[in-house]
Amino acid sequence: MKIVPPKPFTFEGDNGRAVLLLHGFTGSSADVRMLGRFLQRNGYTSHAPMYPGHGVPPEQLLETGPEDWWAAVKEGYHHLANQGFNKIAVSGLSLGGLFTLKIGYTFDVNGIAPMCAPTLSNENDIHLFNGLLEYAKKYKEYEKKDHETIEKEMKDFKELPMTTLSSVQRLIGDVREHLSDIEVPIEIIQAGEDDMVNTDSAHVIYDEVSSSDKDLKWYDDAPHIITLWKEKQKVHDDILAFLERLDWS
């Protein structure tokens, strides 16, 4: 079965304000699609790129890495800038949250709202590895492959070089070293039931950024993919409230 990969999206608003939305590792633009539609209904233009190697067979994911994904993030930022938006806010989930932080000290942005962003690196992080395996298996199931074929392909998949995972850990460490360079307004969003990211990461961000305007929103019952949480409207409302108090003049 051929799977049509998810695509980037741009939802045009009417208030002259733009938000770059960034998805997570092994995720897709679908991670932030409902948030994008919500922001559009409230006047904001939102754009979400797709990282190379995502939304395609997992073997292709291992052929890419943070430099490829960062290039897509930068392209997404320039996509909005080229449309005439001179002030852009950014919000991203997980790996997208990490890139949101990186944008915060790399580009001139109006404010950032990282969601469940990792800042504590661990070269032997089993959560990242298990998340990759789960993605690979689900993708093969979605392709309607039989059990025997999936088992064989998963065995082969586990034998592939996992340098992508170690490069993600290096990215986490690099961003952590630059947190003090972040001075823009920041809304830190963290799920209390996060099974992928050490929740202490949120406190690290709050303590180490140099932003005078910073806040930490904690959602006790939320899972890691907080944008698809049953009570995601709370997150939507808080992000909108953050955007509304930024200086867009």
N, C-alpha and C positions, 0 to 999 in steps of 0.2 A: 504493500500500500504506500503510495506516494503522499507525503505530508507536505502541505503548503506551509512554509515557515512564517511565523509572525512578522509583521512589517512595522517600520517606524510609523508614528502618526503625528499629525499636527491638527489640533483643534483650535479654530480661530475664535477669539473673543472680540469684544468691542470696546474694552476700556483702555486700550493702548499699553497694557502691561503683559509681560511674558514670563512664563515659568518653564524651565528645562526640567524634565522628569526622567529619572534614570533607574533602570531595572537592576535586579540582582544577579548573582552568579548562578548559572544554569537556568535563569529565568528569561523573561522576554518583556516586550512592551506591554503585554497583558497585565503584568504586575501593577502597572500604574495607570492603566486605561480608565478605570472608573474614577480615579482621582482626577485625571485629565478632563473627563467629561463634567465632573462636578465643578472644577475651576472654570471651564468654559461657560457653564450656566451662570456663573458669577462674574462673567466679563473678561476673564483672563485667557490669553492665548497660551496653549501648552504644546510642547513638542517633546516627543520621546524617541530617541534613536534606538537602534538594535546593535548590540556588540557582535563583531565577527565571531563565528563559532557557536552562536546561541540560536536556539530554535531549529537546529539542524542535527543530524546524527551526532551522538556524543563523541565519536572518534574524531570528528572535525573540531570539536571544542578543544581537544588536547593538542591540536595543531596551532592554536592561538594562545595569546597571553595578554597580560595587562597593557603592554604597549599598543597592541591592536585595539583593545577596548577603549583605552584612553583616546586614541585617535578618533574613534566614533563619538566619544563624548565631546571632544573639541569641535568636531564637525557639527554636532548638534547645537552647540553654543553659537557657532558662527552662522548656522542656518537661521537662528532667531535674530542675531545681530544684522545679518544681511537683509532681513525683512524690515529693518529700520528701528528695532527695539534697542534703545540705548541704555535701558536699565532692565536687567534680567535677574530673576530669583531662581534658585535651584533646589530641588528636593529629590532624594533618591533613597532606594531601599537596599540595605545590606551592602553588597559591593557597590551598588549605586550610591549608597550613603557615604561610602569611603571616597568615591569619586566626587561626591558633593563637597566633602571636606577639602579635597585636593583643588577643586575649582575655587574654593573659598580663599585660597592663598595664591592662586595662579592667575585668575582673571578678575576683572573689575565687575563684581556682581552686587546686587542690591541687598541680598540676604540669602541664607541657606537653611535648609531644614533636613538634616540627615536622619534617616529612620533605620534603627537597628544596625548601625554602622560599627564594624569591628575595628578596634584600635589596639588590641592586645594580641600580638603575633605569637604563634606557636608552630614551629616547623613540623611537629608531629600531630597536628590538629586532626583528630579522627572525625570530627564533625564535618569538616570540609570534604574529606575523602568519602564518607558515608553519603553525604548529600549528592556528590557526583555519581556514586553508584546508583542511588535511588533515581536520579534523573535518567541515567543510561537505561535502567531496566524499564522505567515507565515509558520512555520513548520507544523502545523496542516492542513493548506491549501495545502501544498506540499504533504501531505499524502493522499490528495483527499477526505478528510472527508467532509460531507455535512454541510451546514450552521448551521443547528440546533444543530448538534453534536459539532461543533466548539464553538458555543455560550455557550453551557452547560459546555464544558471542560474549556473554558476560565474563566467562572464564578467560577468553582472549583479551577482553577489555582490561581486566585487572592486571594483565601482564604488560600493558603499554606503559611507556615512560610517563611519569606523573610530574614532570618538571613544571607544568602549569600550576599545580597546587603550591609548590615551593615558591614560585614567582608571586603568587597571590600573597603569601606570607611576607615576602620582602616588600611588597607594596604597602601592606599594613604597617610594617615597621617604618617605612619611609614617610608615610603620611603622619604617623605618630610624632616623628621628629619635627614636623613642621606645624603642629597644631598651634603653637604660640604665634605663628605668623598670621593666623586668622583673626581679623579685626572687625569683620562685617557682622551685622545682627545674625543671631543663630538661634534656631528652635530645635532642640535635640529631642528626638522621639525614640522611646525605648519600650519594647514589649516585655512585660514581666515574666511571661512564660516562653521566653526565647530559648529554643533548643539548639540554635546554631551559633549564636554569638554570646560571648561572655558579657553578661549585663553590666559588669563593672566598666565596660567600654564607655558607656554613657557618662559615667562620673568622670572618667579620664578626659573625655572631650570637654565637659563643663569646666573642669578644674584647669585645663591647660590652654584653652583658647584665650586670646587676648581681647575678645569682644567685650565691650562694656554693656551691650544689649544682648543678654543670653538667658535662655530659659530651658529647663528640662521637664518634658512632659512624660510621665510614667503611666503605662496602662497595664495594671496588674494582671489581668486575665488574657491579654493579647498574645498570640503566637508570633513567631519570627516574621512570617509573611503578613505583616500587620495591615497591609493595604487590601488584603482579601479577608480580613477578620469579619466576623458577623456583626461587630459593632464598629466597623470602619468609619461610619459617619462621624464618630467622635474625633477620629484622626483628621478627617476631611475638614471638619469645622475648626479644629485647632490650627491647621495649616492655613486655612483661609483667614482666620483672625490674625495670625502672624503676618501674612501678606498685607492685610489691610492696614496694619500699623507701620509698615515700612514707608520711607520717604520716596515717593515716585516722581516728585516734582523735578 
